[in-house]
Amino acid sequence: MTNHESTYLEGTLPKMTTSTHDLPIPKALLLDFGGVLVTSRRPDNWQRIVAETIVTLLDGHPQTPTVERITADVAAGALAAKSWRNAMSRPFAPAELSHESYVLDFIAADWPDAARRALQPHSAAICYAVNDAAEHRTLRDGSVELLRWAAQRQLPVVVVSNALSGAVHRDFLAAAKLTEFLTAELYSDELGIRKPNPQLLIQGAQAAGVPVSECWYVGDHLDRDVLCGTRAGVGVNVLMDDPAKSERPFSVPVTEDLAVADPAELLTILQSLWSDRPSLTSVEV
């Protein structure tokens, strides 16, 4: 058993900080994607959009279900996967669903064998379609300013996020012209592990070239993000509020070190900490 695992199982809680000036300066920021850099809302009829994409991908296969049946299966699959993800907040080191498992087990479990075989090669494209259509994403207040400020101070920033299709997140950040401010992007579907598996944050710290104990991790869920930060041993666990986040399914024996409303408030706190240390590196970006 690792030291981090032992600490968690003994029920030790992170110490609450009474003043932001008591917080250690981060040597890297590990940021969640949804709920931190972006917020999202669920569009109407997104399931039908995905169903029509599946019909197009199957290209007239004779055993393709009707678009109405596919729409219902996409909706049922999303609900079932949500329940699975909630359950996966309990194990210490959960794995991520593969694209193939999501499509064949959660959407097409009862399709004819020939249709399932035809669907299998398109699993990644279908997961992309689901992740893209199911959420309309917008940048949160202060996201751009936070990333620009971190780049000016040569503070590494790594995105570490659970994702059905990390490619959707990559494409969003690239379209927003924010990729240049990021040291790395790590997504659960690409690594095969999902938060609260501590390895996701440990690998994020490694990508930044900084010990995880000297990183700040920012997420929007207590049961996945703060729990993951506690298991990984991050320096500061930051819980960011997001009105669009899902309800916590069960209690967890952890609490955050710092709570903020949005990236703008986080930036204000970091700027305050930096103002006490004028000798820290700053470059023009």
N, C-alpha and C positions, 0 to 999 in steps of 0.2 A: 504494500500500500504506500502511495506517495505521501509526502508531508502535507501537500495541499489537500489530498483526499482525507487524511486523518483529521486535519483541522476542521474540514467541513462536517465530517461525520460526528465529531464531538460537539457540534452545534455552536462553535465559536462565531460570534458575530463581528463584522467589521466595526471598528471604533468610529462613532459619529464625530465629525469635526465641528467644533463650536464656532470657528471663525475661518473664513476662506483664506486668511493670511497665514493660517497654520498649515495649509496644504503644501506638499512638496511640488516643486516645479516639475512638470512632465518633461521627459526626454523624447517622448513620442505620444501621439494621439492615435488610439484605435477607435474608429467610429463605426457604429451601425449605419446601415443605409436607410431602410424604412423607419420612420419615426424620429430620425435624427437629421440626416441631410435632406430628406424629403418627407412629406406627408401625402396621404392618398385618400381617395374616395372610390367606392365601387360603382362603376357605371351600370345603368340599366341594360339588361339584355346582353351582357357580355358573354353569357354561355352560348347564345345563338351565334355570335361572331366566331367563337372557337369551333362550334359544330360545323359551320360553313367552311372554315379552314380545313377541318378534317375531311369533309366531303371532297374538297379540291385536291387534297393530298392523295386520297384514295383513287382519284381519277377514274371514276366509273367502275370500280371493282363490283362484280355482280352481287356480292353479299354485303355491300355497304348498307348499314341500317338507315332508316329515314332520318332526315335532319331533325325532326321532332324527337325521335328516340335518342339521337346523339346529344341533343341539347339537354335532355333530362339526365343522361348519364354523366355529362360534364358537370352539371350542377350537383348531382349526388356524389361524384368523385371529389369535388372540392370540399363538401361538407365532411366526408369521411376522412380526407387527408387532414383537415383541420383538427378533428378529434385525435388522429394519430400524432400530430405534432404536439398537441397538448400533453398527451401521454409521454412523449419523448422528452419532456422537461423533467421527468423523474429520474431516469438512469443517469449515472455519473458521466458516461462517455458515449452518447447516442450516435449512431450512424445516420446518414441522410438517405432518403429515398432516392433510388436511381430514376432517371427519366423513364426507362423502360417499365419499372415497377409502377410508377405513377399512372402511366398510360394503360398498361395491360391489366393491372390489378384494381385500380381505382376508377377508371373510365370504362374499359372494354372487357370487364371480367366475364360477362355473359354473352359476348358476341360470338358469332360462328367462328370456328377455328381458322378458316381461310381468311376471314376479315381481320382477325387478330394478327395473323402472320403478315398480312399486307400492311398493317398499322405499325408493326414493330420497328421497321427502319426509320420511321418518321417520329419516333418518340421525342427526340430533342426538339424538333420543330414544333411539336404539339405543346410541349412544356413551355417553350418560348411564347407560343400563342396564348396559353392560359395566363402566364405571368404578365404578359403585356396587356391583354384585354381586361383582366379582372381588376386592375387598379389604374386610376388616372392619377398620375404623380405630379406634384409641384414642389419646387424647392422651398424649404422652410426659411423663415426670416433669419437672416444672418449667416446662412450656409456659405454663400460665396465669400463674404467678408472674413469668416473664420478660416476658410481654406487659404485665402490670399494672405492673411496675417501670418498663418503658420509657415507658409512658404517664405515670406520675408524674413522670418527668424530661423530659417533652416530647421524647422521642427518637423520631423517626419510624420506623415499622416497615412494611415493604412485603413482602408475600408474592410471590415470583417462582418459578414452578413450571412444569415440564412437566406436561401433563395431557391425557388423551384427552378429558375433559370437565371444564373448569374449574368448571362449574356445580355439580358434585358437591362439589368442595372448598369453594366458596362456601357451599353449603347446610350442610355439616358445621360450618364455622366459625360460621355464624349460629346453628345449633342449640346449639352450645357456648357461645354468647353471647360470642364473642371478636372479632367484627367491629368492635365499638366501639373496640378497641385498635389497629386497623390503619389506616394512612394510605391504603393502596391494596392491591389484589390484582391481579397480572398473571399470566395463564395462557397457555401456549403455543398452545392451540387457538384462543384468542380473538385472539391477535396474529399467528398464522401463522408464528411462528418458534419454535425450540426450543433449549434449552441443549445444547451449549456455544456457541451463537450469542451473542456478547457483547452484542448489542443488547438482549437480554432484561434483563440487569442494568443496562445504561445507561439503559433506559427506566424501570426500577425506581428508580434514583437520581433521575431527573428527576421522577418522581412524588413522591419525598420532598423535592424541592427542594434536593438536596445533590449536590455533585460526586461521581462514582462513586469517585474516589480517596480520599474521606473516609468511605466506607461500609465496614462489615464485611459480608461475605457468608458465610452459613452454609449448607452443603449436606452431603449424606452420601455423594456419589460423587466419587472422584478424577477419573474420566475425563469426567464431565459438569460437575460443580459447580466443583471446584477449577480445572479447565481453563478453564471459562467465566470464573471470577473473574480468572484470569491474563490471559486475552484481553481482558477488559473493563478491567483496570487497577484493581481494587478495592484499597482501603487495606489490609485484612486479610482473608485467605482462611482461613476456619474450616472444618475437616472434622469433622463430628459422626458418631460411630459409631452404627450402627443394626444390631442383629443380623439384622434381617429384610431388609437390602438385598441386591440381586442381586450376583453375582460380577462383578468387573471383567473385561471381555472382552479387553482388551489394555493394554499399558503406555502411559503418556503422560509427556511430559518436564516434569512439574510436580510440586510438592510444596506442602503446606499451610503456612501461617504458624503455625497454632495447631490442635491437635487436642483435642477434648473428647468426653466420653462421652454427654452428654445436655444438654437445656436447663438443667437444674439446675446443672450444672457451669459452663456458659457464664454463667449469672446470677451465680454466685459470683465469677467472674473480673471481670465488669463491675462488680459492687459494689465489689470491691477497687480497681479503677482509679478509680472515682468517689470513693472514700473519701479519695483523695489530692487531690481537687479539690472541697472543700466549697462553693465559691462557685457551682458549677453549678446551673442551675435545677431546682427540684423543686416539684411541685404535688400537692395531694391529688386522688386519683381515686376 
